């Protein structure tokens, strides 16, 4: 899962964009102060979204300068309420990858993030979870470079939970998502598949919700 660093001092907009990015399966680390973002540099961030004009003494230009000292390749998108060519030129000179003017559509911002992520990190999307390397394109899971062989149903079940972490699923919802809405049979096949998945992937935090179903944390 790619991690987005979002720097925005408008609280409502910060929450709105965070929500849209999370729905697009990104992990989002938010900052409403420039200094907090600068202090975070060095931690894993796959793409930064920086508001140029911030409320404190540190602006987006200061942040990207600090980012570029640490990492010359991580992509950066600038946002600004001002639509001036000088801002765009300066942003590009400092190493930004894109520039979007407020007010903007959150959906448009997510599309720009998607495009940059694909361009920079390639089509082969791998992600990590609890020590497992998940190759989404090949539908394979590895631990210490050794493949853990899963059946189609086991992989589909894992991806249902993985893409919806912390969400509770009933057995009926799992049946509909993994086996299909036309499946007829006992919902106990879910419990059996869960047991097999836990055995093959013992590190996953897959919890039983008594009387309801399961949740991955």
C-alpha positions in Angstrom: 0.0 0.0 0.0 1.4 3.4 -1.0 1.8 6.1 1.6 0.8 9.7 0.9 2.1 12.6 2.9 -0.6 15.3 2.8 0.2 18.8 4.0 -2.8 21.1 4.3 -3.7 23.7 6.9 -7.4 23.9 6.0 -8.8 21.3 8.4 -11.9 20.5 6.5 -10.1 20.1 3.2 -7.4 18.0 4.9 -10.1 15.6 6.2 -11.9 15.5 2.8 -8.8 14.7 0.8 -7.6 12.1 3.3 -10.9 10.4 3.0 -10.8 10.3 -0.8 -7.2 9.0 -0.8 -8.1 6.3 1.7 -11.0 5.2 -0.4 -8.5 4.8 -3.3 -6.5 2.4 -1.1 -3.8 4.8 -0.1 -2.4 5.1 3.4 -2.4 8.8 4.4 -0.2 10.7 6.8 -1.5 14.2 7.4 0.1 17.5 8.6 -1.5 20.8 9.2 1.8 22.6 10.0 4.8 22.8 7.8 7.3 22.2 10.6 5.6 18.9 11.5 5.9 17.7 7.9 9.6 18.7 7.8 10.2 16.8 11.0 8.6 13.7 9.5 10.9 13.7 6.5 13.0 10.5 6.5 10.1 8.3 7.2 8.6 6.3 4.3 6.4 8.5 2.1 5.7 7.4 -1.5 4.2 10.8 -2.7 3.9 14.2 -1.0 1.0 16.6 -1.6 2.0 20.1 -0.4 -0.1 23.2 0.0 2.2 26.1 -0.9 0.6 28.7 1.5 0.5 27.5 5.1 -0.5 29.3 8.3 2.9 29.1 10.0 6.4 30.3 9.0 7.1 27.3 6.8 5.5 27.1 3.4 5.4 24.4 0.7 8.6 25.6 -0.9 10.5 25.2 2.3 9.1 21.6 2.7 10.0 20.5 -0.8 13.6 21.9 -0.4 13.9 19.7 2.8 12.4 16.7 1.0 14.8 17.1 -1.9 17.8 17.1 0.5 16.7 13.8 1.8 15.2 12.2 -1.4 15.6 13.5 -4.9 13.1 11.1 -6.4 10.0 10.9 -4.3 7.1 12.6 -6.3 5.6 15.9 -5.1 2.3 17.6 -6.0 1.8 21.2 -5.2 -1.6 22.7 -4.4 -2.3 26.5 -4.2 -5.1 28.9 -4.1 -3.1 31.1 -6.4 -3.0 30.3 -10.1 0.2 32.1 -11.1 2.7 30.9 -13.7 5.5 32.0 -11.4 4.3 29.6 -8.7 4.1 26.7 -11.2 7.6 27.5 -12.6 9.1 27.8 -9.2 7.5 24.6 -8.1 8.9 22.7 -11.1 12.3 24.2 -10.6 12.3 22.9 -7.0 11.4 19.5 -8.2 7.6 19.1 -8.1 5.9 16.7 -10.4 2.5 18.4 -10.7 0.6 21.5 -9.7 -3.2 21.8 -9.0 -5.0 25.1 -8.3 -7.7 25.5 -5.6 -10.5 25.0 -5.6 -10.0 21.6 -7.1 -12.0 18.3 -7.4 -10.8 15.7 -4.9 -11.4 13.1 -7.6 -9.1 15.0 -9.9 -6.4 15.1 -7.3 -6.8 11.3 -6.7 -6.5 10.7 -10.5 -3.3 12.7 -10.6 -1.9 10.8 -7.7 -2.8 7.5 -9.4 -1.1 8.6 -12.6 2.1 9.7 -10.9 2.3 6.5 -8.7 1.9 4.4 -11.9 4.5 6.4 -13.7 7.1 6.5 -10.9 6.6 3.0 -9.4 5.5 1.1 -12.5 2.6 -1.2 -13.2 3.8 -4.0 -11.0 2.3 -3.0 -7.6 3.8 -4.8 -4.7 3.0 -4.0 -1.1 4.0 -5.3 2.4 1.9 -6.5 5.2 3.2 -8.1 8.5 6.4 -9.3 6.8 4.6 -10.6 3.7 5.4 -9.2 0.2 2.2 -9.1 -1.9 2.5 -9.0 -5.6 -1.0 -7.9 -6.7 -0.3 -8.4 -10.4 0.9 -11.9 -10.1 -1.5 -12.7 -7.2 1.4 -14.1 -5.2 2.5 -13.7 -1.6 6.1 -14.1 -0.5 7.9 -14.3 2.9 11.7 -13.9 2.8 11.6 -14.3 -1.0 9.9 -17.7 -0.7 6.4 -18.0 -2.2 3.5 -19.0 0.0 1.2 -21.0 -2.3 -2.4 -20.0 -1.9 -5.4 -21.3 -3.8 -7.6 -18.9 -5.8 -10.2 -18.7 -3.0 -7.5 -18.2 -0.3 -5.9 -15.3 -2.2 -9.3 -13.7 -2.9 -10.3 -14.0 0.7 -7.0 -12.4 1.9 -7.4 -9.6 -0.6 -10.9 -8.9 0.5 -9.6 -8.3 4.1 -6.4 -6.6 3.0 -8.1 -4.0 0.9 -10.6 -3.4 3.7 -8.5 -3.5 6.8 -10.4 -2.9 10.1 -13.7 -3.5 8.4 -15.9 -6.3 9.8 -17.4 -8.8 7.3 -20.2 -11.1 8.0 -20.0 -14.7 6.7 -22.7 -13.8 4.2 -20.7 -10.8 2.9 -17.6 -13.0 2.6 -19.6 -15.7 0.7 -20.9 -13.1 -1.8 -17.5 -11.5 -2.3 -15.3 -14.6 -2.6 -17.7 -17.3 -3.8 -20.1 -15.1 -5.6 -23.8 -14.2 -5.1 -25.0 -17.3 -6.8 -23.3 -19.7 -4.3 -25.6 -22.1 -2.6 -24.3 -24.0 0.5 -23.4 -23.7 4.1 -21.6 -20.5 5.3 -19.3 -22.8 7.3 -17.1 -23.0 4.2 -16.0 -19.5 5.3 -14.7 -20.8 8.6 -12.8 -23.6 6.9 -11.2 -21.2 4.5 -10.3 -18.8 7.3 -8.5 -21.7 9.1 -6.5 -22.6 6.1 -5.5 -18.9 5.5 -4.4 -18.5 9.1 -2.3 -21.6 8.9 -0.5 -20.5 5.7 -0.2 -16.8 6.9 0.3 -17.1 10.6 1.4 -13.4 10.9 -1.9 -11.9 9.8 -4.1 -10.3 12.5 -7.4 -11.9 11.4 -9.8 -11.6 14.3 -13.1 -13.5 14.8 -16.0 -11.3 15.7 -18.3 -13.4 17.8 -21.7 -14.0 16.3 -20.9 -12.0 13.2 -17.8 -12.7 11.2 -14.2 -11.6 10.8 -12.0 -8.5 10.6 -8.4 -8.0 9.6 -6.4 -5.4 11.5 
